[in-house]
Every structure is written in structure tokens, then in C-alpha cells.
């Protein structure tokens, strides 16, 4: 029997009204206090994303938005004005929320505590407020990365030692991509879901539910300018893909943009360590672990080259790690080159 115009209209309305907060509650199939908290947390993250997106859309027309602040962050990196603004947005959005006791950011040496929230706010938000901020001044894609963890213990000395646990302890993770449209991708351990900001409604609307990335893909994303600084195993992998037909190199310098492409189209993203910095550049708690959580929920794989990324336990808040992430078959191929190099080294030592 053909659908009536009314049925079609109702389905359209239902699809268009799948907002982020509604989707979280549907995922949890509950309206209890924990579900309400998680829905509210995601709403606050979405609000931060809207504010940052609005600022970015007008950045070239406003004074004091682009360029550097002159300060250096805990990572030893020059701080851009939009980095500082984005970090302050997340603090402001959560300060009066009653939801989180701490915010930990790659822009801050130590977590930011909200004492008035701590009696009731048993969550910690970890985030990279503006990943790829070097792209801001040239109007290319940038993003925000986030993860939510349950606070464990009383943290009486304020050192946040309970955050030094593996990525499986994340209860939610995702990113916001600022581009031609503003997109929010998240997971609470029940699949990976994609939302698009509808400016006319001021709401993030569900675009793709239970995204599944291809098991393999033709894209490899890596900064080949570091070729001679890598271990031989990574150089051998890149030489391999150079010889194979059909591979395409895509690298923007913004983790969120590159990962979003891999999620949607398949392939692999690599940020390996170098001979000078074997631990790599990406921060485990603020970048690698949240992205790994998302990708694995979409059927992909994440590794540091020798072990699953989500199994790694950090030894300090700003620990860095190499990252190999993407479609399962592509990641396993990179790992095979590393394993072969390790086996050859063992034979030589014997």
C-alpha cells in the first residue's frame, strides 16, 4: 500500500527532529539521572561548538581573532588567539552547568576545577579546544575533540590521577568539525553517529546513524615531509603504497578533518613517532584516545603500531603517542611492516 502524504510528512518530521539530546536518550533507552546527565553534557558540548563555529565564520571580519597571542602552552607550542578563545568557551559553557568537576585541556598544564560543581558533578571533560588551529588563518577545516570520563575517587590533592587510565574508561567521545557545514560526531559506546548543525534551527540534527567505515580504503593520510625522520618500517610502508595502483594521499594538517575523511571513505591516518620524538606529537588523552574510541565504534581500528591504542595507560596528563588509525585492513597492513622490522631487528641481535 502506498504511503499517504501525511505518513511521508510525519517521517520527514521525525527524521528532521532527531536532535542530539533526543538521540542520546534514545541510545541509552532511559530517562534516569545518568542518562539525563549524559544528554545534558552532550548539549553543553554542542553549545560550545555552536559558539566556536559562529566565531570562526566571522574570523576574517573581526579584529583580534586571527594570529598568535604571543604565549606558549604547556606543550611548548605557540598559542593562537582562536585556541585561547575556544578553550575559554568550553570553560564558560561548563562552569555553571553543575555537570563536571574538572575540565582538562591540552592548552592547560593542570585541570581546571569548578569547586561549586564538585559535590554533584562527577564527570571530567577532556578536550582539544581547537585542533588544527594552524589552518584558521587560511580558512581550512579545524575541529574540537572531546571525551567524557567518570570521576573516580575524591581527587583531594587535585592531581587528577584517576584520569591516568586507558581509553576504555571513556564513557563518551567525539569531535566537532568546522567546515562548509558544522558537524558533530559522537559515540557513547553504542555506535558512531553523525550530526549536522542546522543554522535555521540552532540544533544539531542526525545525519548518519550507526556509521560503519569501509573495511579498507585507498586513502593514506600522513605528513610525508617527515619521511626521513621516521623509522624504516614506516618508510617501507609508504614506499609500498607508492608502488600500488589506486592509493591517494590526503593530508590537511588538521586531525579532525583528516579523520573525518577516513571515517567516511576508508583508509588510514598515520602520525608516527620520529627518531627525535619517538612518542609522536598527538596527545593521548585529548586527541588519540577520543578519536580511537569513535573509530573503533565505527568498525575501524586504532593502534600505536605495537598495541591497541585504547589499551594504553598514560603516565601523565599530557602524554603523547604515535597514532595509526582507520580501516581495519589498512591499519593491520601498517602494523605488519612494523612487526616485520621488529622481527628483523631481533634476528640481527641474536
C-alpha positions as CSV (number, residue, x, y, z in Angstrom):
1,X,0.0,0.0,0.0
2,X,1.4,3.4,-1.0
3,X,2.3,5.8,1.8
4,X,-0.1,8.7,2.2
5,X,1.2,12.3,2.1
6,X,0.6,12.5,5.9
7,X,2.7,9.4,6.6
8,X,5.5,10.8,4.4
9,X,5.3,14.2,6.2
10,X,5.4,12.6,9.6
11,X,8.5,10.5,8.6
12,X,10.2,13.7,7.4
13,X,9.4,15.5,10.6
14,X,10.7,12.6,12.7
15,X,13.9,12.5,10.7
16,X,14.4,16.2,10.9
17,X,13.7,16.3,14.6
18,X,16.3,13.8,15.7
19,X,18.2,16.2,17.8
20,X,21.4,15.4,19.7
21,X,19.9,15.3,23.1
22,X,16.9,13.2,22.0
23,X,19.3,10.8,20.3
24,X,21.4,10.3,23.4
25,X,18.4,9.4,25.5
26,X,17.2,7.0,22.8
27,X,20.6,5.4,22.7
28,X,20.5,4.8,26.4
29,X,16.8,3.8,26.4
30,X,16.4,5.5,29.7
31,X,15.4,8.8,31.3
32,X,17.2,8.1,34.6
33,X,19.6,10.6,36.2
34,X,22.7,9.2,34.5
35,X,21.1,9.3,31.1
36,X,19.8,12.9,31.7
37,X,23.4,13.9,32.8
38,X,24.9,12.5,29.6
39,X,22.3,14.1,27.4
40,X,23.0,17.4,29.2
41,X,26.7,17.0,28.8
42,X,26.4,16.5,25.1
43,X,24.1,19.5,24.8
44,X,26.8,21.7,26.5
45,X,29.4,20.4,24.1
46,X,27.1,21.2,21.2
47,X,26.7,24.7,22.6
48,X,30.4,25.2,22.8
49,X,30.6,24.0,19.2
50,X,28.0,26.5,18.0
51,X,29.8,29.4,19.7
52,X,33.2,28.4,18.2
53,X,31.6,27.9,14.8
54,X,30.0,31.4,14.9
55,X,33.3,32.9,15.8
56,X,35.2,31.1,13.1
57,X,32.6,32.1,10.4
58,X,33.3,35.8,11.1
59,X,37.1,35.5,12.0
60,X,38.3,37.3,8.9
61,X,35.9,40.3,9.6
62,X,36.8,40.9,13.3
63,X,39.8,42.3,14.9
64,X,41.9,40.3,17.4
65,X,40.6,36.9,16.2
66,X,43.4,35.7,14.0
67,X,47.1,35.3,14.6
68,X,49.1,34.4,17.8
69,X,48.7,35.6,21.3
70,X,52.4,35.6,22.0
71,X,52.1,32.9,24.7
72,X,53.4,29.4,24.7
73,X,51.3,26.5,26.0
74,X,52.3,23.5,28.2
75,X,53.2,21.6,25.0
76,X,55.8,24.3,24.1
77,X,53.6,25.4,21.1
78,X,52.7,29.0,20.2
79,X,49.1,29.8,21.2
80,X,46.8,31.2,18.6
81,X,44.1,33.6,19.6
82,X,41.4,31.2,18.5
83,X,43.0,28.4,20.6
84,X,42.6,30.6,23.7
85,X,39.0,31.7,22.7
86,X,37.9,28.1,22.1
87,X,39.4,26.9,25.4
88,X,37.6,29.7,27.3
89,X,34.4,28.8,25.6
90,X,34.4,25.3,26.9
91,X,35.2,26.6,30.5
92,X,32.4,29.1,30.3
93,X,29.9,26.7,29.0
94,X,30.6,24.1,31.7
95,X,31.3,26.4,34.6
96,X,27.6,26.9,35.5
97,X,26.4,23.5,34.4
98,X,26.7,21.6,37.6
99,X,27.8,18.6,35.5
100,X,31.5,18.5,35.6
101,X,34.0,18.9,38.4
102,X,37.1,19.3,36.2
103,X,38.0,20.2,32.7
104,X,41.3,19.0,31.3
105,X,42.6,20.5,28.1
106,X,45.8,20.3,26.1
107,X,46.0,24.1,26.5
108,X,46.2,23.9,30.3
109,X,49.1,22.5,32.3
110,X,46.7,21.2,35.0
111,X,42.9,20.6,35.1
112,X,40.6,23.4,35.6
113,X,38.5,22.7,38.7
114,X,35.0,24.0,39.3
115,X,34.6,23.6,43.1
116,X,30.9,24.5,43.2
117,X,30.2,21.6,40.8
118,X,32.4,19.0,42.5
119,X,29.8,17.8,45.1
120,X,27.4,16.8,42.4
121,X,29.4,16.9,39.1
122,X,31.1,13.6,39.0
123,X,32.4,13.9,35.4
124,X,35.5,15.2,33.7
125,X,35.6,16.7,30.3
126,X,38.9,16.2,28.4
127,X,39.3,18.2,25.2
128,X,41.4,19.7,22.5
129,X,39.5,23.0,22.1
130,X,40.7,23.8,18.5
131,X,42.6,21.0,16.7
132,X,44.5,22.1,13.6
133,X,44.4,25.8,14.6
134,X,47.3,26.5,12.2
135,X,44.6,26.2,9.5
136,X,42.5,29.0,10.9
137,X,44.3,31.9,9.3
138,X,44.0,30.3,5.9
139,X,40.3,29.3,6.3
140,X,40.8,25.5,6.2
141,X,39.0,22.8,8.3
142,X,39.6,22.8,12.0
143,X,37.9,20.9,14.8
144,X,37.3,20.3,18.5
145,X,37.9,16.9,20.1
146,X,36.3,15.8,23.4
147,X,35.9,12.9,25.8
148,X,33.9,12.4,28.9
149,X,35.2,10.3,31.8
150,X,33.6,9.5,35.1
151,X,35.5,11.0,38.0
152,X,36.8,8.2,40.3
153,X,37.7,8.8,43.9
154,X,37.8,12.2,45.7
155,X,40.8,13.7,44.0
156,X,41.6,15.5,47.2
157,X,45.1,16.6,46.2
158,X,43.9,17.9,42.8
159,X,46.3,15.9,40.7
160,X,43.6,14.1,38.6
161,X,45.5,10.7,39.0
162,X,42.2,8.9,38.2
163,X,42.5,10.2,34.6
164,X,45.6,8.1,34.1
165,X,43.6,5.1,32.8
166,X,43.2,3.5,29.4
167,X,40.8,4.7,26.7
168,X,38.2,2.1,27.5
169,X,37.3,4.2,30.6
170,X,35.8,6.9,28.3
171,X,32.1,6.9,28.5
172,X,31.6,9.2,25.5
173,X,33.9,10.8,22.9
174,X,33.7,12.7,19.7
175,X,34.6,15.7,17.7
176,X,33.1,18.8,16.1
177,X,34.2,19.6,12.6
178,X,34.1,23.2,11.5
179,X,33.9,23.3,7.7
180,X,31.3,24.1,4.9
181,X,28.9,22.8,7.5
182,X,29.4,22.2,11.2
183,X,29.3,18.5,12.1
184,X,29.3,16.7,15.4
185,X,30.3,13.1,15.5
186,X,29.9,11.2,18.8
187,X,29.7,7.8,20.5
188,X,28.7,6.6,23.9
189,X,29.8,3.1,23.1
190,X,26.7,2.3,21.1
191,X,27.9,3.1,17.6
192,X,29.2,6.2,15.9
193,X,26.7,8.9,14.9
194,X,27.0,12.0,12.7
195,X,25.0,15.2,13.2
196,X,24.9,18.4,11.2
197,X,24.2,21.8,12.6
198,X,21.1,23.3,11.1
199,X,21.7,27.1,11.5
200,X,18.0,27.9,11.0
201,X,17.0,25.7,14.0
202,X,20.2,26.2,16.0
203,X,20.2,22.4,16.5
204,X,22.5,19.5,15.6
205,X,20.3,17.1,13.5
206,X,21.0,13.4,13.0
207,X,22.5,12.8,9.5
208,X,24.0,9.3,9.8
209,X,23.2,6.8,12.5
210,X,25.5,3.9,13.2
211,X,28.1,4.9,10.7
212,X,30.2,1.9,9.5
213,X,33.5,2.7,7.8
214,X,34.8,0.6,5.0
215,X,37.0,-2.4,6.0
216,X,39.7,-1.0,3.7
217,X,40.2,2.2,1.7
218,X,42.5,3.8,-0.8
219,X,43.4,6.9,1.2
220,X,46.5,7.3,3.2
221,X,47.0,10.4,5.3
222,X,50.4,11.3,6.6
223,X,52.8,14.2,6.6
224,X,55.4,12.9,4.1
225,X,57.6,15.9,4.9
226,X,58.8,13.9,7.9
227,X,59.7,10.9,5.7
228,X,63.4,10.7,6.6
229,X,62.7,11.3,10.3
230,X,60.6,8.1,10.6
231,X,61.7,4.6,11.4
232,X,62.5,2.4,8.4
233,X,59.3,0.4,8.9
234,X,57.1,3.4,8.3
235,X,59.2,4.5,5.3
236,X,58.8,1.0,3.9
237,X,55.0,1.2,4.3
238,X,54.9,4.5,2.4
239,X,57.2,3.1,-0.3
240,X,54.8,0.2,-0.6
241,X,51.7,2.4,-1.2
242,X,53.7,4.5,-3.7
243,X,54.1,1.3,-5.8
244,X,50.4,0.2,-5.5
245,X,47.9,1.5,-8.0
246,X,44.8,3.3,-6.7
247,X,46.2,4.9,-3.5
248,X,45.6,8.6,-2.9
249,X,47.5,10.8,-0.4
250,X,45.3,13.2,1.5
251,X,46.7,15.3,4.4
252,X,45.4,18.7,5.7
253,X,47.4,19.2,8.9
254,X,44.1,19.1,11.0
255,X,43.5,15.7,12.7
256,X,39.7,16.1,12.8
257,X,39.4,16.9,9.1
258,X,41.7,14.0,8.1
259,X,40.0,11.5,10.4
260,X,36.5,12.6,9.2
261,X,37.6,11.7,5.6
262,X,38.9,8.3,6.7
263,X,35.7,7.6,8.7
264,X,33.5,8.4,5.7
265,X,35.6,6.9,2.9
266,X,38.0,4.4,4.5
267,X,41.8,4.3,4.5
268,X,44.4,5.1,7.2
269,X,45.8,8.1,9.0
270,X,49.3,7.9,10.4
271,X,51.1,10.2,12.8
272,X,54.1,8.1,13.7
273,X,56.9,9.0,16.0
274,X,60.2,10.2,14.7
275,X,63.8,9.4,15.6
276,X,63.9,12.6,17.6
277,X,60.5,12.3,19.1
278,X,59.6,8.6,19.2
279,X,56.4,9.3,21.2
280,X,55.0,11.3,18.4
281,X,53.1,14.6,18.6
282,X,49.5,13.7,19.4
283,X,48.2,13.8,23.0
284,X,46.7,10.5,24.1
285,X,44.0,11.8,26.5
286,X,42.9,14.8,24.4
287,X,43.3,13.6,20.8
288,X,44.2,10.0,20.2
289,X,42.1,8.1,22.7
290,X,38.8,10.0,21.9
291,X,39.3,9.6,18.1
292,X,40.2,5.9,18.6
293,X,37.0,5.4,20.6
294,X,35.0,6.8,17.7
295,X,36.7,4.9,15.0
296,X,36.5,1.5,16.8
297,X,32.8,2.1,17.3
298,X,32.5,2.6,13.6
299,X,34.3,-0.8,12.9
300,X,37.8,0.6,12.4
301,X,41.0,0.1,14.3
302,X,43.4,2.3,16.2
303,X,47.0,1.4,17.2
304,X,50.3,3.0,18.3
305,X,51.9,0.4,16.0
306,X,52.6,-2.2,18.6
307,X,49.4,-2.3,20.8
308,X,45.8,-1.2,20.6
309,X,45.5,2.5,21.3
310,X,42.7,2.1,23.8
311,X,44.8,-0.2,25.9
312,X,47.5,2.3,26.6
313,X,47.6,3.7,30.1
314,X,49.1,7.2,30.2
315,X,51.8,8.1,32.7
316,X,50.9,11.8,32.8
317,X,48.1,14.0,31.6
318,X,49.9,15.3,28.5
319,X,51.5,12.0,27.3
320,X,51.9,11.7,23.6
321,X,51.7,8.6,21.5
322,X,52.1,7.6,17.8
323,X,48.8,7.0,16.1
324,X,47.9,4.6,13.3
325,X,44.1,4.6,12.8
326,X,41.5,3.9,10.2
327,X,40.0,1.0,8.3
328,X,40.9,-2.3,9.9
329,X,42.7,-3.9,7.0
330,X,44.8,-0.7,6.3
331,X,45.9,-0.4,9.9
332,X,46.8,-4.1,10.0
333,X,48.9,-3.6,6.9
334,X,50.9,-0.8,8.6
335,X,51.3,-2.9,11.7
336,X,52.7,-5.8,9.6
337,X,55.5,-3.6,8.4
338,X,56.3,-2.6,12.0
339,X,56.2,-6.3,13.1
340,X,58.5,-7.3,10.3
341,X,61.0,-4.7,11.2
342,X,60.9,-5.7,14.8
343,X,61.4,-9.4,13.8
344,X,64.4,-8.4,11.6
345,X,65.9,-6.5,14.5
346,X,65.5,-9.4,16.8
347,X,67.2,-11.8,14.3
348,X,70.1,-9.4,13.9
349,X,70.5,-9.1,17.7
350,X,70.6,-12.9,18.1
